[in-house]
């Protein structure tokens, strides 16, 4: 067997685990495949003949790749969303959604997006894949004690998500307060209801951080020409934008520790019209 064939065979033996790590780090997106491919490229350029635990070595490599990709996402997200910009249509991958939900629970999946890249890496690698703290520390250049704190902080945030979802009345109050503050251009009022690490997701990309999200919400509210009303969007407390009685855009909220932590926005009118929306 040629050396390159042997190398490829060794890598393929770990591909499933690497893809699982990447999907849990990056979410149900094609980026996970890119991360695994980059890990293969790095392995092919490295001398791994003296690596005793190739699976562990590759896991930390793909973790480092995912960390870089997450940081790039957050860097791009510093710019507020342009509400009227055209966005590409996306097709969700149900298989990836199922694989990801298997390890963290469907209700908590979106909470991972509220973690910082370092917190997410520490939580995913340690809690889901049993990578030791000292190995994770080598990826993010932190001590094992610091990694332990990151994982603990992430763990508390994930565990707190379910309790915050339990009170429909409080969720409606938060959405009403968000809507009122956005309409009035009340920047401080928006910060009061937004989690500091709130994430807004649309077909076009991600915006992260309360300051950027509040600024974007105030800017968008000034350009609304239709009716905006509270609604249940696919069973989640949210908001619907109506034009001529037709649902044209939806916002669905996820709540963590009595704050809005994730806002999923459907900007494509055709997709929004097909959504399960009940006006409140």
N, C-alpha and C positions, 0 to 999 in steps of 0.2 A: 504494500500500500504506500502511495506517495505521501510525503510529509504533509502536504496541504490537505489531502483527503483525511488523514489521521486527525489533523487539527480540526477540520470541519466536523468530523464525527464526534470528537470530544465536546465541541461546542453544542452540537445538536442535542446531546444528552442532557444539557441544562437549559435548553431553549424554553421549555414550558414554564419552569420556575422563573426565569428571567422575564418572560412576558407577563407573568402574574405580578411580579414586583413592579414592572413598568406601568401596568394598567392601574394598579392601586396607587401609584405615585402620580400619574398623569390623568387618570380618569378614563372613561370609555371613549377613547379617541385614537385615531391612526397614529398619533405621535408615539404611542407605546411601541409599535413596530419599528419606528425610526430609532428609538432609543436602543432597542435590542440589536438592530443592525449596526449602530455605532459601537456597541460593546463588542460585537464580532470584529469590527475593523480594528479596534484597539487591541484585542487579543491577537489578531493576525500580525500585528506589528510588534508584539512583545515576546520576550523569551519566557515562556511559562513552564519550561521543563523542570524547574525546581520549585514549582508551586505545589505544595502538598494538598491543599484544599481548593481545587479549581472552582468548584461550585461557589464557595464563599468568596473567592477572588472575583469571580464574574458578577456575583450579587452586588458587591461594593462598587464595581465598575459601572454597572447599569444604574445603581443608585446615584453615583456621581453625575452620570449623564443626565438623569432625570432632574437632579437638583439644578443643574445648569439650565435646563429647559424651563423649569418652574420659575427660576429667577428671571429668565428672559420674558416669560409671560407677564410677571408682575411689573417689570420695567416698561413693557409696552402698555400695560394697563394704567399707568400713571396719567395718561391723557383721557379726559372725560369722553364718553361715548357721544358720537354725533348722531342725534336721533333721526334725522331725515336722510342719512346716507344710505345708499342701496346696499343690501347685504346678500351674500350668497346663500342659497338654500342648502341645508345639510340633512343628511339621512342618518338617523341614529342606528347604532349597531346593537340589536337586542342581545346577541351572544355575549358581547363584551360587557353590557350592562349586567347580565346574570352572573358572569364570572366575578365581576367586581363586587356586586352586592352579596355574594356568597360569603365573603370574608368579613364585611363590616356591617351588614344589615342595610336594607334598602333605605330606611328612614335616616340613617346616619351618613349615607354616601355623600350628600352634598356638604356635610359638615367638614369633611376633609378639605374642601376648597377654602374654608375659612382659616386654615392653619397657615403659618408662615412656611416657606420651603423647608427650612431646617427642622421645624416641628414635625412637619409631615414626613420627612425622611426618617427622623428618629422614631416616630410612632409606627410607620409602616415596616421599616426594617426590623425594629426590635419586637414590637408586639405581634406583628403578623408573620414575620419570617425568622424570629429568634436570632437575629444577628447581634453579637455582643456589643455592649456600649463602646468598648475601646476600638473596635473595628469601624463603627459608625463615626466615632470621633476622628478617625483618620480621613474620612471622606469630607467632613465639614471643618476640619482643623480646630477641634475643640476637645477638651478633656473628657474622660468618661463621666465625671461628675456633672459636667455641663450638659452632656448628651442626656443623662438620666433626667435632669431637670426639664429639658425640652420635651422628652417623651412623657413625663408626668404632666406637664402643662397641657399637652395635646390630649392626653388620656382624659383629664378632667373635662376638657371642652367637649370631647366626643360623648362622654357619659352624661353630660348635662343637657344634651340636645333633646332627649326624649321627654324629660320633665317639662321643658319649656314648650313643647308641642301640645301639652295636655289641656290647656284652657282656651277654648274657642273664643270666648268673650274677650279675653285679654289680647288675643291675636287680632281680633277685629278692631280693638281700641288702638293698637299700634299702627295698623294699616290706615285707619281714619286720621291718626295724628300725622303720619307720613304724608298722606294726600293733602291735608290742610296746610302743612308746612311748605310743601312743594308749590301749591297754588299761590301762597302768600310770599314766596321767595324767602321764607324764614330759615336761613342757613343754620342757626343755632337750634331751632326746633327740629330740624332733620337730624342733626348730630345727637340729639337727645334720644332718638328712637333707633338709630343705626349702631350696630356693633362697630367698634373701632376698625376691625378687619373685615367689614362687610364686603361681599363679592357680588357683582352684577354680571350676569352671563346673558349674552345674546348670540344669535347665529354668527355675528361678526367677530366676537371675541369676548374678553373679560376685562372688567374694571374692578380694581381692588382698593379698599381703604375708604373710611368714612368721609374724609375731606373731598376726595375725587368724586365719590358717588353723590354727596350732597350738592356739590357744584353742578354736576351733570343734571341732577333732578331739577334744580332751580332753573337751569338754562332750558331744559326741555319743556317745563311747565309753561314757560312764556310763549311757546309756539303751538300749544294744543288748541285745536279748533273744534274738536268733537266733544262729546260728553264722556266724563271719566267717572266711573262708579265702582264701589266695592263689589267684589264677586268671588265666588268659589271657582278656581281655575284648576281643572283636573283634580278636584277634591281639596285643593290647597287654598288657604285664604289669600286673596289677591285683589287685583284691580283690572277692570276691562275698559278699553277705550272704544267708544262707539261712534260711528259716523253713519248717518242716515239709518239708524237702528241696527246696524250690522257691526259685529265685533271685528275690529280691525287690528287691535294690539292687546296683548295681555301681559300682566306682571303677576307672578306667583312667588310667594314669600316663604322663607324658612326662618324659624326663630330659635335663638340660642340665648339662654340667660336673660330673658325678657327684653331682648333687642332683635332687630331685623338683621339676620346674619347673611342670608343669601336671597337675591332677587333674580329669578329667571324670567327674562323678557322674550316674548315671541313677537318679533317685528314684522314678519311676513304676513300680510293680510290674509292670504289664502290659508295658511297654516292656522292662524288665529281663529278664522271662521270655522275651522273644523274641530277646534278644541271643545272640550266639555266645559262650558261656562254657565254658571248659574248666578244671575245678578242678585245682589243682596239689598 
